[in-house]
Amino acid sequence: MPAVICPLSIVPVRKESNDRSEMITQWLFGETAEVLVRGEKWSLLRFDHDGYEGWVDNKQIAECATPNFDPDLRVIDQSTIVDLGERQVYLPYGAVLPFYEDGTILWQGHRMPVQAVTNHRPDLERVDLLELYLHPFLGASYLWGGRTPWGVDCSGLVQMIFILMGIYLPRDAGQQADEGEAVDLLDLSEPGDLAFFENAEGAIVHVGIILTRSEEGDLRIVHASGHVRIDKLDQQGIYNEEEKRYTHKLRTVRRVL
């Protein structure tokens, strides 16, 4: 099937082929996909970066002769604009720079100039990369299906941080819980480990990233709940100091390398 590329800043991906359908994820500039079903107005896409599937309006799709597979170079500043000739596109945090080199990207067979800060940081340890890539997300509003600092959900936050570190995870928390290896004891967890949380029926419904301990020695976790926030974590789950209660029940911890 043909390959396509996202030509706009952020494109909503729908569960069904209409504008009123639930947004299940977002497609960022420069990310590529395979067309599974091509309809008159909508196409069902499978995204190259995570294998996720969803419907996108045909007016928000561009054909692509050269799919951009991982590892991608992605934008990690929030002020990048690319001039594509007929229009300018604001590149959101995490957008792909297709075949970026010498200050240009490859777009529709042409080299287009763009100046951007990228996620090429091979000399930093994971804990430093976490701090670097998380900062723009802190305080971001919760948005179901979101993947950027303009709005993000819990698994979208985890997926984007790990993509920026060069690790490609599935889109949803339940899928992410199958990745990596189990950490048997919470006290053995390390910064960058993923903590998963369950609902009353035992289904995994939430995920966050374990950070370095606080000055008091408490484990900390960053997650999207209302907004992207940092809370305490223990064997019971996430404890919200403001509300003086546990908000999420811990199920398991996984380490993805």
C-alpha positions in Angstrom: 0.0 0.0 0.0 1.2 3.6 -0.6 3.2 5.5 2.0 2.0 8.9 3.3 3.5 11.7 5.4 2.0 14.2 7.8 2.2 17.6 6.1 0.7 19.7 9.0 1.7 20.6 12.5 -0.6 18.2 14.4 -3.3 16.0 12.8 -6.0 14.4 14.8 -6.4 10.6 14.3 -10.0 9.4 14.7 -11.4 6.0 15.9 -13.9 6.2 13.0 -14.0 8.0 9.7 -15.8 11.2 10.7 -14.9 14.5 12.4 -17.2 13.8 15.4 -15.4 10.5 16.2 -13.1 10.1 19.2 -9.5 11.3 18.8 -7.4 8.3 19.7 -4.0 9.8 18.9 -2.2 12.5 17.0 0.0 12.4 13.9 2.9 14.9 14.0 4.6 16.7 11.1 7.0 14.4 9.2 5.7 11.1 10.7 4.9 8.5 8.0 2.3 5.8 7.6 1.0 3.1 5.4 -2.5 3.5 3.9 -4.6 0.4 4.8 -7.9 1.7 3.4 -8.4 4.7 1.1 -11.9 6.1 1.1 -13.4 9.0 -0.7 -12.9 11.4 2.3 -11.0 9.4 4.9 -8.1 6.9 5.0 -7.3 4.3 7.6 -3.5 4.6 8.3 -1.0 2.4 10.1 1.7 4.6 11.6 5.3 3.6 11.0 6.6 4.8 14.4 4.3 2.5 16.5 2.0 0.4 14.3 -1.1 2.1 15.6 -4.1 2.4 13.3 -6.6 5.2 12.9 -8.6 7.3 10.5 -7.3 10.6 9.0 -9.0 13.1 6.8 -7.6 12.8 3.2 -7.2 16.6 3.2 -4.5 16.2 5.9 -2.4 13.6 4.1 0.5 14.0 1.7 2.0 11.2 -0.4 5.5 10.2 0.5 8.0 8.3 -1.8 10.5 7.8 1.0 9.0 6.7 4.4 10.9 8.0 7.4 11.6 5.0 9.6 13.3 5.1 13.0 15.6 6.4 14.3 14.1 9.8 13.5 15.6 13.2 14.3 12.9 15.1 16.1 12.3 18.7 17.1 13.0 19.5 20.8 12.4 23.2 20.8 9.1 25.0 20.5 9.9 27.8 18.0 10.7 25.9 14.8 9.0 26.9 11.6 9.7 25.3 8.2 8.9 27.2 4.9 7.6 24.7 2.4 7.3 27.3 -0.3 3.5 27.6 -0.6 3.1 27.7 3.2 4.9 27.8 6.5 4.4 25.0 9.1 5.0 25.4 12.8 6.7 22.2 14.0 5.5 21.0 17.3 7.7 19.5 20.0 8.5 16.0 18.8 7.8 16.5 15.1 10.0 14.6 12.7 12.7 16.3 10.5 12.6 14.1 7.5 16.2 13.2 6.4 17.6 16.2 8.2 21.1 17.3 7.3 23.1 20.5 6.9 20.1 22.5 8.1 17.6 21.1 5.6 14.9 18.5 5.4 13.8 16.4 2.4 10.3 17.3 1.5 8.5 16.1 -1.6 11.8 15.6 -3.4 13.2 19.0 -2.5 15.6 20.2 0.2 14.0 22.8 2.4 16.0 24.9 4.9 15.0 24.7 8.6 16.9 25.5 11.8 15.9 23.3 14.7 17.2 21.9 17.9 17.1 18.1 17.6 17.1 15.1 20.0 20.6 14.0 18.9 22.2 13.7 22.3 24.2 10.5 22.4 26.6 11.6 25.1 23.9 12.0 27.9 22.8 9.4 30.4 19.1 8.4 30.5 18.5 10.3 33.7 19.8 13.5 32.0 17.8 12.8 28.8 14.6 12.4 30.9 15.2 15.8 32.6 15.9 17.4 29.2 12.9 16.0 27.3 10.4 16.2 30.1 10.8 19.9 30.9 8.5 21.2 28.1 5.7 18.7 29.1 5.5 19.7 32.8 2.2 21.4 33.4 0.8 20.5 30.0 -3.0 19.9 30.0 -4.3 16.4 29.9 -5.8 15.6 26.4 -7.1 12.2 25.5 -5.1 11.1 22.5 -2.6 14.0 22.8 1.2 13.7 22.2 2.6 17.2 22.6 3.0 19.9 25.3 -0.1 21.5 23.9 -2.0 18.5 25.3 -1.0 15.0 26.2 -2.4 11.8 27.8 -0.5 9.5 30.0 0.7 6.9 27.4 1.3 9.7 24.9 3.7 11.3 27.3 5.6 8.1 27.9 5.7 7.3 24.2 7.0 10.7 23.2 9.7 10.8 25.9 11.0 7.4 24.9 10.8 8.2 21.2 13.1 11.2 21.9 15.5 8.8 23.6 15.4 6.5 20.6 13.1 3.8 22.0 9.9 3.1 20.1 7.0 2.0 22.4 3.4 1.2 21.5 0.8 3.9 21.8 -1.5 2.7 24.7 -0.6 2.0 28.4 -1.9 -1.6 28.1 0.4 -2.3 25.2 3.3 -0.6 26.8 3.0 -2.9 29.8 4.1 -5.8 27.7 7.4 -4.1 26.8 10.7 -4.7 28.6 11.2 -6.7 31.8 9.5 -6.7 35.2 11.1 -4.9 38.1 10.3 -7.2 41.1 10.6 -4.7 43.9 9.7 -1.0 43.7 12.8 -0.2 45.8 14.9 -1.6 42.9 13.4 0.7 40.4 15.5 3.2 38.5 14.9 6.6 36.8 13.2 5.8 33.5 11.4 2.7 34.6 7.7 2.6 33.8 5.0 2.2 36.4 1.6 0.9 35.4 -1.7 1.3 37.3 -5.0 -0.6 37.3 -8.6 0.1 37.8 -11.1 -1.7 40.0 -11.5 -4.4 37.3 -7.8 -5.0 37.1 -7.3 -3.5 33.7 -4.2 -1.3 33.1 -5.5 2.3 32.6 -2.5 4.5 33.5 1.2 4.8 33.2 4.0 7.1 34.4 7.8 7.4 34.4 9.7 6.9 37.6 12.2 9.8 38.3 15.0 10.3 40.8 14.1 10.3 44.4 13.2 13.5 46.2 15.5 15.1 48.8 13.4 13.3 51.4 14.1 9.9 49.8 10.6 9.4 48.4 10.1 7.9 44.9 8.7 10.3 42.4 6.7 9.7 39.3 5.8 12.0 36.4 2.4 11.3 34.7 -0.5 13.0 33.0 -3.5 13.3 35.2 -5.4 16.6 34.8 -2.0 17.9 33.7 1.5 16.6 33.6 2.6 16.5 37.2 5.1 14.9 39.6 3.8 13.0 42.5 5.0 10.5 45.2 5.0 6.8 44.4 5.0 3.9 46.8 3.8 0.2 46.9 0.2 1.3 47.0 0.4 3.7 44.1 0.5 7.4 43.3 -0.1 9.7 46.2 -1.4 13.2 45.5 -0.2 15.6 48.2 -2.7 18.3 47.3 -5.7 16.0 47.6 -4.2 14.0 50.4 -5.1 10.7 48.8 -4.0 7.9 46.5 -5.2 8.5 43.0 -3.9 5.4 41.1 -3.3 1.8 42.2 0.1 0.3 41.3 0.0 -2.8 39.3 3.6 -3.4 38.0 6.9 -1.7 37.1 8.7 -2.4 33.8 12.2 -1.6 32.6 12.6 -0.9 28.9 16.2 -0.6 27.6 
